[in-house]
Amino acid sequence: MPAVASPSLPLGARALATLRRWFDTAAREEDATTPAHRIDWLRAVPFISMHLACVAVLWVGVSPVAVIVAAALYAVRMFAITAFYHRYFSHRTFRTSRTVQFVFALIGAASVQRGPLWWAAHHRNHHRHADTAADPHSPGQQGFWWSHAGWFLTREGFRTDWSRIPDLAGYPELRWLDRYDTVVPVVLAAGLYLLGEVLERVAPSLGTSGPQLLVWGFFISTVVLFHATVTINSLAHRFGTRRFDTRDDSRNNLWLALLTFGEGWHNNHHFFPGTARQGFRWWEIDLTWYGLRLLALVGLVRDLKPIPAWVLAKARR
């Protein structure tokens, strides 16, 4: 007999189930009638709300302190994403201690780009199926907006594929971060608000406040960080040069490399993802690589995997 689809839950019950999953990604899906590849709009409400919250800048104004905090948080969190979420958790291109691993996992989680296990699992899946119909975010297959922001708002996109990350799944602290990935951003947002309130009272000449630091340091900085990061999905497979003949459409793009601390050397990366360095030539600016070299000098990371000579020998230029 053909399977009979279960009736959809009432909207209120669906909203409650979705609310639970905002804070606990392991919460059971009470209503699975929405197709896995369609956007789950209720689940996407926090993502949309973060963008709308940026409009509050019209009321909170701006100050040098707010801009400096926003820029600093962009830089620190971008490094955590590129160096650790990407080059460490996804590709294992260097080694570090469990403590350093967790510290940068926490900083990465503050980026509101989910937990490191979710991030690594989806990225490994991308490399396995790059620019094919099975790639979750290929602009050539699904178009710009889907590759940029649509794919991860689906029921399928919200899930962590544990089969892709057996090397990481044994760390309970990383599993906790993956399950409760909203905790760190909420703590960051609250901390920024409190810092602004304190500064308003003890140093009013700085012209900042709790709402202002919240809007600039959290909402604006995080939204810009997100869109900069995902340009590697949507733009680095469309615009730029190709040094290597790969099976995908990856490109090298200087402007994206500057914006994302070296991730824009994407054709290099897709040809050989097993190195900690993505700028293969001396003139290819790779801020993440420079940061990793500094961390290696002080002993926080080690065994940075180099670019093999055979890779450079295959380069066109």
Beta strands, then each sheet from edge to edge (+ up, - down):
strand 1: 95-96
strand 2: 301-302
sheet 1: 1+ 2-
end
